[in-house]
């Protein structure tokens, strides 16, 4: 089994919405999300701001895991049988779905195989990733 990521709109049966809008506890907090989206909309997103977002989101997930372990364990069980984590962001390289997939890969040993192309967008937009056999995502970014 494997972990994948995709945009909302992916139609596979293994899709799992991990957004706050979808009431998932695995989405970033509204405060963290709004601050980051504001930077992105204003064209002020930088590598430093992404690193800060990554650290804050990681902290939120570690806190969730410590405070409500059964919720995290339930997600781990789900990915052990295969899952595609879904979010609205266009670029998985700067999205919590990729961060969450990497955390889950580390905690479960299930491989993160990268981004799926959704049925709503048959061709990836600039910055999106394809899942190519034998090629890791880092090699095509």
Backbone bond lengths (Angstrom), bond angles and torsions (degrees), N, CA, C in turn:
res aa  C-N    CA-C-N  psi(-1)  N-CA   C-N-CA  omega(-1)  CA-C   N-CA-C  phi
1 X - - - 1.452 - - 1.525 109.70 -
2 X 1.330 115.19 163.79 1.456 119.91 -176.06 1.522 110.04 -147.82
3 X 1.322 114.42 161.79 1.457 122.37 173.25 1.522 106.81 -105.93
4 X 1.321 115.54 133.86 1.459 122.50 173.96 1.521 108.36 -125.84
5 X 1.319 115.67 169.67 1.456 121.77 172.08 1.516 108.20 -130.05
6 X 1.344 116.33 155.64 1.466 121.36 178.13 1.521 108.58 -163.17
7 X 1.324 113.59 166.02 1.462 120.07 174.12 1.521 109.65 -77.10
8 X 1.337 115.93 153.83 1.457 120.63 170.97 1.527 105.89 -54.15
9 X 1.308 116.66 135.02 1.452 121.57 -174.76 1.519 110.94 119.27
10 X 1.331 115.60 -19.07 1.467 120.21 173.28 1.521 107.20 -60.16
11 X 1.327 117.49 132.53 1.461 120.61 -172.04 1.525 114.94 -104.16
12 X 1.326 117.96 5.62 1.460 119.67 178.93 1.518 112.53 -66.93
13 X 1.311 116.06 154.34 1.466 120.94 -177.92 1.524 112.72 -73.04
14 X 1.335 117.94 -12.08 1.460 120.89 -179.74 1.527 112.60 -92.20
15 X 1.335 117.85 6.11 1.461 121.85 -177.98 1.519 112.57 -67.25
16 X 1.321 116.04 139.57 1.461 122.37 179.48 1.525 108.60 -136.31
17 X 1.327 116.82 112.28 1.461 122.83 178.53 1.524 108.99 -67.62
18 X 1.328 117.07 119.28 1.469 121.25 179.96 1.534 110.28 -116.87
19 X 1.343 115.38 39.66 1.462 120.55 -179.21 1.528 111.13 -108.16
20 X 1.327 116.05 155.66 1.469 120.22 173.05 1.511 109.91 -65.18
21 X 1.330 116.44 -38.45 1.463 120.11 178.92 1.529 110.04 -57.59
22 X 1.315 116.77 -34.63 1.460 122.19 178.03 1.524 112.88 -87.05
23 X 1.343 116.88 12.15 1.467 123.92 179.60 1.516 113.85 62.22
24 X 1.316 116.75 29.15 1.460 120.35 177.12 1.528 110.37 -86.48
25 X 1.312 117.42 136.35 1.470 119.58 175.23 1.522 112.62 -71.16
26 X 1.341 117.37 -7.06 1.461 121.27 -176.62 1.523 113.28 -95.29
27 X 1.319 116.57 -1.55 1.463 120.00 173.36 1.518 109.21 -78.55
28 X 1.335 117.48 157.60 1.468 119.38 176.56 1.522 109.61 -65.67
29 X 1.314 116.42 154.12 1.467 120.13 177.16 1.528 108.81 -58.21
30 X 1.342 116.27 154.98 1.458 119.37 179.27 1.523 110.97 -58.58
31 X 1.329 117.52 -40.13 1.473 120.39 -179.17 1.528 111.14 -62.29
32 X 1.316 116.93 -46.09 1.458 121.21 179.65 1.534 110.61 -65.10
33 X 1.312 116.49 -44.52 1.460 121.24 -178.99 1.528 111.41 -63.02
34 X 1.331 117.00 -47.77 1.466 120.21 -178.16 1.524 111.92 -62.55
35 X 1.320 117.13 -42.23 1.466 120.53 179.29 1.527 110.46 -61.60
36 X 1.319 116.34 -43.66 1.461 119.83 -178.37 1.526 111.60 -70.07
37 X 1.330 117.28 -41.98 1.462 120.11 179.57 1.524 111.72 -64.88
38 X 1.320 116.81 -33.90 1.466 120.39 176.83 1.526 110.15 -62.64
39 X 1.333 116.62 -46.31 1.468 120.09 177.19 1.534 110.82 -59.40
40 X 1.321 115.58 -42.55 1.468 120.43 -178.08 1.532 110.69 -64.91
41 X 1.351 116.32 -46.80 1.467 120.26 -179.45 1.519 112.56 -62.55
42 X 1.332 116.06 -36.18 1.462 121.00 -178.31 1.527 112.67 -84.59
43 X 1.326 117.01 0.77 1.449 120.41 179.52 1.519 113.48 72.36
44 X 1.331 116.42 22.97 1.466 120.61 -177.92 1.528 112.47 -108.79
45 X 1.320 116.85 11.86 1.463 120.06 176.98 1.529 108.13 -70.21
46 X 1.317 116.10 128.39 1.464 121.66 179.18 1.523 109.17 -125.95
47 X 1.306 115.51 172.54 1.471 118.66 175.94 1.528 109.88 -63.33
48 X 1.322 116.79 -36.15 1.470 120.41 178.05 1.528 111.02 -65.48
49 X 1.326 117.58 -43.49 1.472 119.38 179.24 1.530 110.43 -66.29
50 X 1.350 117.13 -34.77 1.464 119.89 176.22 1.526 110.60 -65.58
51 X 1.320 118.21 -40.97 1.464 121.32 178.12 1.528 110.69 -63.25
52 X 1.330 117.06 -38.15 1.471 120.54 176.95 1.525 110.54 -65.65
53 X 1.326 116.25 -43.36 1.463 121.19 177.32 1.529 109.71 -60.23
54 X 1.326 116.68 -45.94 1.467 121.85 -179.97 1.523 110.82 -57.81
55 X 1.322 116.71 -46.38 1.468 121.02 179.89 1.528 110.81 -63.56
56 X 1.329 117.29 -43.00 1.467 120.92 -179.12 1.528 111.44 -67.24
57 X 1.317 117.07 -43.29 1.461 119.99 179.38 1.527 110.62 -65.89
58 X 1.315 116.80 -42.08 1.471 120.73 177.67 1.521 110.07 -59.18
59 X 1.337 116.90 -43.91 1.463 121.00 177.58 1.532 110.63 -59.84
60 X 1.344 116.85 -44.49 1.467 119.70 179.43 1.529 111.25 -59.60
61 X 1.321 117.48 -40.70 1.463 120.49 -179.19 1.533 111.66 -72.01
62 X 1.329 117.23 -37.50 1.466 119.77 176.34 1.527 110.41 -64.49
63 X 1.324 115.99 -38.89 1.468 120.45 177.60 1.530 110.60 -65.50
64 X 1.335 116.55 -43.74 1.469 120.46 177.49 1.527 110.12 -59.13
65 X 1.314 115.56 -45.14 1.471 120.51 -179.40 1.527 111.75 -61.65
66 X 1.327 116.76 -38.97 1.469 120.93 -179.72 1.528 112.38 -75.11
67 X 1.333 116.95 -38.77 1.464 120.84 -174.66 1.525 113.83 -84.79
68 X 1.339 117.03 -32.25 1.468 120.98 -178.81 1.532 107.90 -135.13
69 X 1.326 116.37 68.48 1.471 119.34 -172.98 1.527 114.58 -58.52
70 X 1.327 117.80 -32.99 1.472 118.60 -177.92 1.534 112.08 -65.12
71 X 1.334 117.58 -28.07 1.465 120.41 177.98 1.525 109.59 -69.07
72 X 1.328 116.22 -45.13 1.470 120.60 178.54 1.531 110.08 -65.11
73 X 1.325 116.71 -43.67 1.467 120.82 -179.70 1.528 111.05 -61.71
74 X 1.319 116.61 -36.40 1.464 120.81 177.45 1.531 110.63 -62.76
75 X 1.338 117.08 -41.51 1.460 120.94 177.34 1.529 110.48 -65.86
76 X 1.325 116.93 -41.33 1.468 120.03 177.76 1.528 110.80 -60.07
77 X 1.326 117.29 -42.29 1.469 120.57 178.20 1.526 110.88 -62.07
78 X 1.319 115.35 -39.98 1.473 120.24 -179.82 1.531 110.96 -63.06
79 X 1.332 117.54 -45.25 1.465 118.93 -176.97 1.525 111.86 -72.19
80 X 1.311 117.82 -22.11 1.470 119.89 177.87 1.527 112.17 -65.23
81 X 1.336 117.33 -21.89 1.459 120.67 176.73 1.525 111.18 -101.92
82 X 1.323 116.97 4.51 1.462 122.75 178.42 1.511 111.73 101.53
83 X 1.322 116.11 129.48 1.457 120.95 -179.81 1.523 110.19 -154.49
84 X 1.329 114.47 151.39 1.455 122.11 171.97 1.515 106.94 -118.60
85 X 1.327 117.00 115.34 1.463 122.91 -178.38 1.524 109.22 -81.26
86 X 1.334 116.36 128.09 1.463 121.76 -172.29 1.524 112.66 -113.23
87 X 1.333 115.13 141.77 1.463 122.50 177.97 1.529 108.11 -153.20
88 X 1.334 116.80 170.54 1.458 122.17 -178.23 1.531 113.89 -86.95
89 X 1.304 118.36 -17.63 1.469 120.98 -175.49 1.524 110.81 -59.01
90 X 1.320 115.49 145.14 1.456 120.96 179.60 1.514 113.20 -80.14
91 X 1.319 116.77 -32.87 1.467 120.44 -176.17 1.522 109.63 -113.17
92 X 1.293 117.31 115.42 1.464 119.53 -179.22 1.520 111.96 -69.86
93 X 1.324 117.16 -21.97 1.466 119.80 -179.60 1.528 111.08 -60.86
94 X 1.327 117.61 -30.91 1.463 122.41 178.42 1.523 109.48 -122.95
95 X 1.312 115.74 58.43 1.466 121.35 -179.03 1.524 109.92 -143.06
96 X 1.329 114.80 147.07 1.463 119.13 -179.75 1.518 112.61 -65.24
97 X 1.344 118.81 -24.59 1.475 119.14 -179.29 1.523 111.00 -62.00
98 X 1.323 117.11 -36.54 1.460 120.54 177.19 1.525 110.12 -70.68
99 X 1.336 116.80 -42.92 1.470 119.79 178.43 1.525 110.37 -59.57
100 X 1.334 116.21 -44.90 1.461 120.86 179.89 1.522 110.67 -63.85
101 X 1.327 117.08 -42.67 1.474 120.62 178.49 1.522 110.76 -59.78
102 X 1.322 116.99 -41.81 1.466 120.49 179.53 1.529 111.26 -66.99
103 X 1.337 117.44 -39.07 1.473 120.29 176.37 1.519 110.62 -62.38
104 X 1.334 115.88 -44.09 1.464 120.58 -179.08 1.520 111.67 -67.34
105 X 1.311 116.70 -37.82 1.467 119.85 176.82 1.522 109.83 -60.76
106 X 1.316 116.14 -41.33 1.466 120.10 179.94 1.529 111.74 -68.17
107 X 1.333 117.22 -40.92 1.469 119.41 -175.72 1.529 113.47 -79.87
108 X 1.352 117.56 -22.76 1.464 119.58 -176.03 1.523 113.50 -110.52
109 X 1.313 117.42 -20.34 1.455 120.58 -174.27 1.524 113.31 82.50
110 X 1.342 117.35 0.67 1.461 122.12 177.09 1.528 107.72 -79.19
111 X 1.312 118.09 134.66 1.454 121.70 -176.72 1.523 111.92 -71.36
112 X 1.342 115.51 137.50 1.459 120.81 169.52 1.521 106.55 -89.21
113 X 1.328 116.44 116.63 1.463 122.15 -174.24 1.519 113.85 -98.42
114 X 1.332 118.25 2.22 1.457 120.30 174.37 1.515 114.53 102.40
115 X 1.319 113.36 -164.27 1.466 122.79 -172.58 1.522 111.65 -90.02
116 X 1.326 115.50 135.04 1.464 121.21 172.81 1.532 107.58 -92.48
117 X 1.306 116.69 150.47 1.458 121.45 172.79 1.520 107.02 -87.07
118 X 1.330 117.49 128.78 1.465 120.44 -177.44 1.522 111.03 -79.98
119 X 1.327 114.72 161.72 1.459 119.48 179.00 1.517 111.59 -71.70
120 X 1.337 118.55 -23.82 1.463 120.88 179.60 1.522 112.14 -74.53
121 X 1.313 117.37 -27.14 1.460 121.18 178.09 1.520 107.55 -125.70
122 X 1.347 117.86 88.08 1.457 120.00 -174.21 1.521 113.80 -63.62
123 X 1.313 118.13 -23.09 1.457 121.25 177.57 1.514 107.84 -118.06
124 X 1.346 118.14 132.67 1.459 120.11 -177.53 1.522 110.75 -65.83
125 X 1.339 115.07 143.83 1.451 119.67 174.75 1.518 108.75 -81.23
126 X 1.304 116.57 165.50 1.453 121.49 -179.87 1.522 109.72 -52.78
127 X 1.291 117.36 127.88 1.461 121.75 178.33 1.516 113.75 96.74
128 X 1.342 118.39 -16.97 1.451 119.11 177.30 1.519 109.37 -79.35
129 X 1.314 115.47 160.97 1.450 120.44 -176.68 1.513 110.77 -110.14
130 X 1.297 115.95 147.90 1.454 122.70 171.36 1.515 108.31 -101.67
131 X 1.316 116.67 152.35 1.449 120.82 171.80 1.524 106.21 -93.62
132 X 1.323 115.99 110.58 1.455 121.81 -178.75 1.516 109.01 -113.86
133 X 1.322 118.56 130.51 1.466 120.80 -178.60 1.523 111.55 -57.11
134 X 1.312 115.65 130.63 1.461 121.09 175.26 1.506 114.94 78.13
135 X 1.329 119.45 0.84 1.453 121.43 -179.14 1.520 108.98 -121.00
136 X 1.307 117.29 125.24 1.462 120.94 179.32 1.523 109.21 -79.97
137 X 1.349 115.82 152.82 1.466 120.91 -177.39 1.515 112.59 -55.80
138 X 1.340 117.79 -37.22 1.463 120.43 -177.18 1.519 110.75 -61.54
139 X 1.333 116.90 -27.01 1.451 120.95 -176.72 1.517 112.91 -76.56
140 X 1.342 118.25 -18.63 1.453 119.95 -177.77 1.514 112.84 -110.60
141 X 1.324 118.81 0.83 1.468 120.54 178.93 1.496 110.43 -84.72
